[in-house]
Amino acid sequence: MADKQATVYVVDLGASMGSYNAGRAETDLDYVVRYLWDRITTTVSNGRKTDTISVVGFRTDGSDNSLVQNDENYENISILSPMSQFLMPQIRGLKELLEPSTTNQGDGVSALVVALDIIEKYCKRLKYIRNIVFLTNGTGDFNFEGINDIIEQIKEQKINLTVLGVDFDDSEFGIQEKGKSPAKAGNEGALKQLCDRCDGMYGTIAEAIEEIQRPRTKKTRPIHSFRGCLSIGNESVNPMSTLLIDVERFPRTMVARPPAASSFALTPEQGPVDGSLQKIRNTRTFQIEDEGAPGKAVDIDREDMAKGYLYGRTIVPISVEDQEVVKFNTEASLKVVGFIPKSGFERSICVSNSNIIVASKANDEAIMALSSFIHALYELDSLAIGRLVTKDDKPPVMIAIAPIIEPEFECLVEVQLPFAEDMRQYKFAPLDGVKTITGKVLDKHRFIPTQELQEAMDDYVDSMNLMNLEGLNDPLLPFAQPEDVFSPVFHRIQQVIRTRAIAPDDDSLPGISPVLLNYSTAPLGLDPEEDLDRLKKAADVCLVPTKAKGKKIGRDKPLSGLDVGKLLEERIKSRRIDKNNPVPEFRQMIASVEHREEIQLLVQQMGDIIKDIIRCSVADLQYGQAIECLRVMREDCITFEAFEFYDLFIRELKSFTEADRRDFWSRVRKDKLGLVLPSEDSRSTSTVEESNKLYYGR
């Protein structure tokens, strides 16, 4: 389990904390509370019962602590929240108490003693990580008499002390308050000396607030996913020459996903702020159709159901007994099946997160044997290929195993490899040459870049080289180190959840942390615009106009005085579409129509020709010609925005083929020449269900 932690936050709530300083638009207390809420909500989001928190306020209007009864030095110190796991009720109760008081009375060092007393009584002699975070603006009373005893107690309990102050001087961070009072300067010096003597942390709150903008990785205690023997050799053939090493497998990298939302219900006459959310429980029932039952359905139990698998459009049931027969029985194991050179491994084929393999902690022989194996792989610059079954009856996977050797740690790291069915091989034509039908290779072609285009592309790529950026912290390190890149979605959702937990009535969202936006735009050091313009000119890049959905019925006025189309109009109108040449004549005639009624007449003529071709076809020899005519009719009806004529005909054609030409309708269904859907013409009201009903007759 994770290490237990007890943290006490000591917050200055004096009247001086309500003042505005250093040109900030928020009070000193609001400035401090930004850091306090981030730390508390981060602890709450981890959801660990072993992470407990207590909050102590000093310079408060009242006194509420166990030490004030025996010593008046502990007056104006209040325990705002006792030591416990923080949940939503504690957050909302604390929020109402974090307000500046009307007094500046109250000793900050005495508040520190109260925090020590809380930790000592709660943690006792148990194993805890003890923390005290002291937040103040450095004004007010600080009685440092007897500080040596306090330091000894902090060291004895191994408490991590952190002191953060508003406008505390920090030369490294660049904070230097002008016109500082001697009292505040003295308090700062004494608090800094206190932290130095007990190995604590001292700093200005501005640096801490800047640091919390950087997302923090969540530390989790790893849980083993495999325990067993790593075998090298064929144990079934020659067990005497097989090496067995007791090992354990742990995750090395895991995908961090945002928290998932859950469904809740509100109790009557209450809202979510009152804490009245009720979790919804889901139930599932199974029914089968039964005409004689009430509601025409009968409930059945899950035990009475069997799994069915689609084979084409037929469901093939497989019983539990049959599944046991075809089940692939395996035993948990990790076997090395071979070795490959490290240079021959392509990282792009990895299909899983990485895991580490270490020797069993309680087996010294296994530790020595695995260390020898790790060093052998490292010295030979090789990788091992293994077969892994994490649990009995689980499918086996193939893994690649690589050695890792560090000054104080060594292990094996493994990733899953794909099987042959997981790989997809694609072949592409070469980019530097074009081969003709005769086999001749051309070095000049419209698909081959010219020298000018090649140079422009090279310059553009070079201008976008991230290694050329100036001002990097370390020129030897590449741009965007993994530890500096964070998931914007994950951390933004976490940020919004924490903010909403603190302020449920506030409709505004917090600003996005600048750290999450570091790599959302091109760095300022890059200047590719000039090279991009030259690349566009060399590649002759131009804007492609949007394709029109329909054509205008009728002809545009000719530029010359002679209208050839009009001269042929009478001849076209006076004759019918030729059955021997239907496609060209249909397209020629439909392009010259001026009224929608003429399109309807042409569709009727083309429909009669299609029916005649189907009727006279010997078997399916002429089906191809009929399908081509049908496709042309459909495309032109969509183009000239007359799809309803086609829909009317295709329904008629379905009835025509049902008699003795059902095989033709299967061709129509295969080529998807059914009803015109809204995706093809926005005016259509036909649905996918209607189209499928026309196709399959149900």
N, C-alpha and C positions, 0 to 999 in steps of 0.2 A: 504494500500500500504506500501511498505518497507520504512524505514527511509531514508531521503535524506542525502547524504554525500558530503563534499567538502574537497579535499585533495591537499595540495601543497607540492611538493618534492623540496627541496633546495639542489642542488648538487654542490660540489666543483669541478671546472674544471681548477684549476690552473696548472701551468707547473709542479709543484711537484707531481701532481697526475699521471703523466706519468712515474714515477720512479718505480723500482722493489725493494721490501723490504721483509724482513723476509723469504728469500729463495723461494718466490713464483715465478711461471713462468708467471704471469700476472701482469700488472701494478696495482697501487692502484685504478685507475679509473675503470678498468675492474673488479676488485674485488668488488667495490661498485655497479657497474651497474648490476652485477648478482642479487643482492637483489632488486635493483630498477625495473628491468624488471619483476621479479617474482611478485612483488606487482602490477605493472601496468597491466600485462597480466591477472592476477587473477581477477582484477576489470573488465577488458574488457570482459572476459569469462562469467561473471555474466549477462551481457547484459542489465543492468538497466540504463535507461536514467537519473535517479536521482543520480547516482554515477559519480561525475565530478572530473577532475584532472587538475592540473596546474603544470608546471615544471619551476623552476627558477635556473639559473646557476650563480655562482659568481666566481670572478677571471677570467673573460672571456676577450677576446681581445677587445671587444666592449662594449657599454652600451646601454641597451634597456629596460627602465622602466619608469614609470610616475613620479618618484620622483627625477630623476637625473637633471631635469631642474632647480630645486630650491636649490639643495644641492650637492656639489661635492663629498660628502662621499658615494654617491650611484653610483659612476662610476665603470666600470668593473663588472656590474651586469646586466644580461639580462634575460628577460622572454622568455624562449625557447618555451613554449606552453601556451597559455592563458587558463583560466578555461573553460572547456567544457567536454562533454562526449567523452572519448577516443575511436576511431575506428581505423581501419587499416591505413588510411592515416596519422593520427596523430602519430601512432607508427613508421611508416617508415620515416616521417619527423623528428621526434625526434632522431632517430637512427643516422642520419647524423650529428647532432649537438653535440652529446655526445663524444667529443674528447678533449684531454688536450690542453689548450691554450699555448701561448708563454710568458705569464706573470704570476707573483705571486701577482699582485696588485689587491685589492678588499677586502672590509671589510665583514667578515662573519656575523656580527651582523646586518649590514645594509641590507644584503640579507634576514635576518629573518624579518626585518621591512617591506621589499617589500612583503614578503609572507603574513604578517598580513594585509597589505593594500589590497591585492588581495582578501582575504577572506572577509574583511569588506565590500568591494564594491560589491562582488558577492552575499554574503549571506544576507547582510543587517540585518534586524531584524527577518528574517524568521527562521523557525525551521530547523536547519541543524546540523549534526554531523561534527564538524570542526577538521581537522587534519593537522599538519605540521610535515614532516619528514625531518630532517636535516642530510645530509651525507657529511662527510669531513674526511681528514687525520690529521686535527688539526694543520697544519702548516699555515704560512701566518698571515695576520693581523686580529685581533679580537678586536674591540674597544668596551669595556664594559661600557663606560660612558653612563649614562642614562638608564642602564639596568632595574632600578626599574620601570620606566614608561612602559617599554616593558612587564615586568612581570605582571603589573596591567592590561594591555590591554589583555594579554593572558588569565588571570583569568576572566576578564569581558566578553570576548567572549566565554569562556568555550572551549578553544582550547586544543586538546590533542597533546602535544609536544613530539616528539621522536627524540633523538640525537644519532646517530650511527657513530662511528669513526673507522678508519683503525688503527689497533694495539693500540687501547686505552686499558689501564690497567684494568683488571678485575680479582681480586683475586679468586672470586667464580668460574669463568669459566676457570681459569688457564692461563690467558694471562698477561705477564709481559714483556714489550719491554725493551731490554738492550740498554744502550747508548742513551737514549732519551734526546733530546735537552731541555734546560730549557724553551724555548718559547713554545714548544709543550706541555710540562708538565703543564705549567701555563694555556694554553688554555683548556686542558682537565679538570683541576680543576675548572675553571670558568664555563665551559659548564655543568659540573656535578652539581655545585651549582645552576645554572639556572634551571635545570630540577627539582632539589629538591624543590626549592621555588615555582614552579608553578605546582607541582604534575605531572611532566612529566616522561618519561622513558629515561634512559641513559644506553648505553652499547657499547660493541665492535661489530664491523660488523661481526666478525667471528662467534659469537654466533647467530646473526640474520640469517646468511647464513646457519648455521647448523639447525636452527629452520625451515627455509622454505623447507628443505628436507622432513619435516613431513607434510603429506597432511592435509589440513584444511577442516573441514566440512562446507558445505554451509548452512547458516542460511536463512530460508525462512519464510515468514509470513504465518501462517496456514489459510486455507480457510475452512469454515464449509461445511460439506457434508450432514448435516441433522439439521433441526430446527423444533422442535415440542414438543409434550408431551410424557413423559415417564409415562406409565400407569401401575399401579399395582392393579390388580383386574379385574373382568369381568364387563366391563362397560355396555355391552348390557343386562346382566341379572340383575345386581344390581348396578346402577350408583351411588347410595348414599354411597356405601362402596368402591368405586374405588378412588385411589389416583392418581392425575394427577400433574406432575411436568414439568415445562417448561425447556427444556434442549437444548444444542447444541452439535454437534459431530464434532471433528476435528481429522485429522490424527496424530498419534503419531510416527510411523515409516514408512518410504517409501523406496522403492528400488531405489538406485542411479544407473542410466544407463549411459554408455558413450554416448557422442553426436553422433547422426546419421549423416552419410555422405549424401550429396545431389548432384545431377547431375547439372553440369553447362556446358556452351559452351563458347568458346573463339571467340571474334570478329576477323575478318580477319586482318592479318598482325600485331597482337598484342598478348601479352602474359599475363599470370596471374599476373605478377609483376606490370603491368601497371594499374591494377584494372579494367580490361575490361571483367570480368566474367559476363555472362548473364544467368539468371536462366531459366531453361527449363520448359515449361508448357506442361502438358500432356492432350491429348484429347482422348476420347473413342467413338467409333461408334459400332453399333450393326447391323448385317446383317443376312439374311436368304437366303437359296439357292432358286434360281429361274432360271430354264433352259431358259426361254424366255427373261430374262433381260440381258443387257450388263454386261459382266463379270460374268454372271450366279449368281448374288447376288443382293439383294435389301436391302437398308438401312431402318431400322425401328427406331422408337422413343422408349425411355425407358418406356414411359407411356403405350405403347402397349404390354409390356412384362408382363408375370405372373411367379411367382415362381413355380418351379417344384422340387419335392423330389423323390429320388430314392427309389423304392420299389422292391427289387431284381434287375432285369435288366430293369425294366419298370419305366418310368418317370411319376409321378402322379402330375398333375398341381393343384394348390390351388389358387383360386382367392383372391383378397383383401377382398371381402365381406365374404368369408368363413373364412379367417384369423381373421376377427373381431368377428365372432361367437365363435371361440374357444379361443379367447384371454382371459387371466386370469386377470380380473380387480382387482386392489388393490389400497389402499389409503395410503399415507405416514403416518407411525406410528411406534412407538416403545413400545412394550408390553412385560411385564414380564410374562412368562408362568409357571415358577416354580423355585425351588431352589435345589441345590445339595451340598453335603459337598466338601470342597476344596480338601480333600485327594482323592476323587474319580475321579478327573479330570486328564486326560492324555494330556500333552502338545503336544504330537505327532499328535493329531488329528486336530490341528489348521490349517486352510487352507487360511489364509489371513494375511495382515499386521494388526498391532494393531491400534486402535483408542481410543481416550479419549472422555468421556461424562462429560460435566460440566453444571452447572445450568446457566440459562439465566442471564447475568450480570445486567440487569435492573429490576430483579424480586427478591426482598429480601426474599419473602416467599418461592420461588423455591430454593434459595440458602440454606435456613435453612432446608427445607424438604429433599433436596438431601443429605445434610450433615448428617442428621439423618439416611437416608437409607444407606449411605456409612459406617457409624460407626456400624450400625446393622449388615451388612455383615461381617465387620472386626471382631467384637466381637464374632459372631457365627462361624467364620472361614468357611464361605460358599460362594458359587458363585450363581449368578442368571442366568437363561436361558431365553433369550428373542427372540422375533420375530421382525425383523426390515425390514421396507420398506422405503428406502431413498427418493423415489419420487413416485408420482402416476403412477400406471400401471407398475411399475418395479417388477420383481420377488422378493418374500420375501426370507429372509435368516434367519437362526437361529444363534444366537450369545451367547457366554459365557461372563458374565460381572463380573469383579473382582474389589474390592476396592483398592485404593492407598491412603495412608495417610502419608504426609510429614509435617515437621514443619510449613511451610507457604503455603502449597498447598494440596488439596485433590480432588480426582476425581474418576470416574469409568473408567476402561480400558476394552475394549471388542475386541474379535476376532471372526471370523466366524467359525461355526461348519459345518461338513459335514452332508449331508443327508444319508439315508440308502443306496441309489444307489451309493454313492461316496465311500463307504467302501468296501474293498476287504479282505475277511477272508481266510487265508490259514492254512492248517494243515500240520505239519511236524512230522515225526517219532521221538520218543525220542532218545536222543544222548547217554543215559547211559544204554541202553538195546536193545536187538533185540528179536522180537517175531516171533516164527516159525508158520507154517501153523496150527499146532495142538494147538497153544495157549501157548506153553511153552516159558518162558522168559529166554534168555541166557545172562549171565553176562560176558562171554568171547567169543569174536567174532572178526573177522578181521575189522569190522566196529567200534568196541569199543576200545578206547585208552587204552594202558597198563599203569601200574603205572609209569614206566619210562618215557613214552611219556607225561603223565599228569604232572609230576613234571617238565619236560623240558619246557613244554608250560607255566606253572605257572611262572617259573623263567624268561622266555623270556618276558612275559607280565609285570612282576615286573620291569625288567630292562628298559622297555620303559615307565615307569610311570613318567609323567611330573611333578608330585608333589615332586619327589625326586631330582629335579635339585637344585644345589647349586648356590648361588650368585644372587638369586632373590631380587628385590627391597623390597618386603614385603613377607616374608615366609608364611604369613597367606592368601595371595591372590593366586588363581590358576594361572597357566601358561597361557599366551596369553589372556589378558583382552580384552573385546570387543572394548574398546576405543583405544587400541594399534594395532588392526588388521585392515588393510585397503585392499580395493579391488585393486589388482595389475593392472588389465585390465583397470579399470575406471581411476585411477590416472596416469597410464603410458600414456594412450591416451591423457589425458589432458596435460601432460608434453610435449609430442611431438607436439601437436597443438600449444602450446604457443611458443615453440622453433622455429617452422616453420613460425609462424607469424612474429617473430622478424627477422629471417634470412631465407627468402624464397629461396635464391640461394645456401645455404649451404646444401650439400647432406648428411652430417653426422648427426647422431641422438645423442641426449644427453645420458649420462650414466644413468642407472637405479638408482633411489634413494635407498640407503641402507635400508631405513625404509621399503620399499616394499619387500625386500628380507629377512627380519628378520625371517619369518616363512616358507621359501621355502626349507630349509634344516633342518636336524635333529639337535637339540641343541648339543653343545659340551659336555654338562654334561652327556649325555646318552652314554652308552657303551654296546650295545646289541650283538656285534659280537660273543663273546664267547658263550653266551647262544643260539644264532641263530645256530651256528655250532652244538652244542649238540642237538638242536631240530631237525635239518636235519638228524642226525645220528639215533635218536630215532624213527623218522617217516619214515626212509628208503627212503628219497627223492632222486630220480634219474632223469636224463635227458631222456625225451622221444624223440626218433629219429623222424625226419620229415617223414611223410607218403609219400611214393613214389606214383607219379601220374600214372605210368604205369608199366607193367611187361615185362620182356624180353621174346620175342618169342623164343621158343626153350628151351632145357634142359641144365642145367649146367652139366659139366663133373662129373660123379659119383666118390666118394672117393674110392669105392671098384672097383674091376675089373668087377663086375656083374652089368649091367644096366638093372634093371627090366622093366623100362619104354620102353626101346628099344625092349625088348622081346615081349612086348604087342603091340608095335607100328603097326605091320603088321595086327594084329587082329583088332585093332581099325580102321585102314584105310579101311579094307575090309568090314566092316559092317556099317549099317546106325543107326541113333539114334532111339532107341526103343520108340514108342509112349506111351507105358505103363510106361516108366521110363525116361521121356525126360530131366528133370532138372539135375539129377546126371550125366547122360551120356554126356550131352552137356558140362558140366563143366569139366568132365574128359578128353574129347576129345580136347577141346579148350586149355587146359593146356599143351597138348603134341604136338601142332602144331609147325612147323618150318618155314612156309611160310605164307604170308598174304592171298594167294589164298585159302589155306585150311580153314582159318577163314570164308571166303566168302561162301565156300561150306557148312560149318556147319550152318551158318546163314540161308542159303536157306533151309536146311533140317528142322531147328527149325521153320522157318516161315511156311513151309508146314504143320508141325504138329499143329501149332497154328491155322491156317486156318481150318484144319480138325476138331479140337476140337470145334471151333465156329460153323462150319457148322452142325455138328452132335449134338450140344447141344439142349436138350429139354428145351425150354424157356431159362432161364439164369442159369441153374443148373451147367453147366460146365464152366461158364465164369470165375470163380475164378481160375481154373486150367490154363486157357489160359492167364489170367493176370499175374500169377506167372511165367509162361514160358517167357512171354514178358519182365517182370522185370529182370529176370536172363540174358536174351539175352542182354538187354540194359546195365546192369552193367558190364558184361564181355567184351562187345565191347568197353566200355569206358576204362576199366582196361587195355586191350591189345591194346589200341590206334588204334581201327578200327571202330570208331563211324560212319564213312560214310556208312558202310554196314547196320548199324541199321537204319540210316536216310532214306536210300533207301527203306528198307522194310516197315518202318512205314508209308511212303507215299503210298506204295502199299496196305497196310492194310486198310488205310482210304478209298480207292476206293472199296476194297473188301466188307467193312461193309456198304457202302452206299445203297446197294440194299435192303436187308431186315434184317440187323443186326445193325441198328443204335443205339440200346440200348447198345450194347457192346462198341461202341465208346465213349459213355458217361462215361463208366467205365475207359477207357483209359485217358480221360480228367480229371476225378476226381483224379486218381492216378499219374497224371503228367508224363506220359510215352511218351511224344511227342519228338520233335527234341532235339538233344543234343546241349546245349547252350555253349558259350565261357566260362561261369563260371564253367562248368563241364569239358571241354577240351579246352585249349587255342587255338587249331588249328581249332576249329569250327568257321564258319562264319555265322551261323544262328542267326537271331535277334529275339527278343521277339515278334515283330510284325509278323514275319513269323510263329513263333510257335503258336501264337494266331489265325492266319489265318488258320492254319492246324486244330486247335482244333475246331473252330467255323464255319469254312467254309466261312469266309469273311475277 
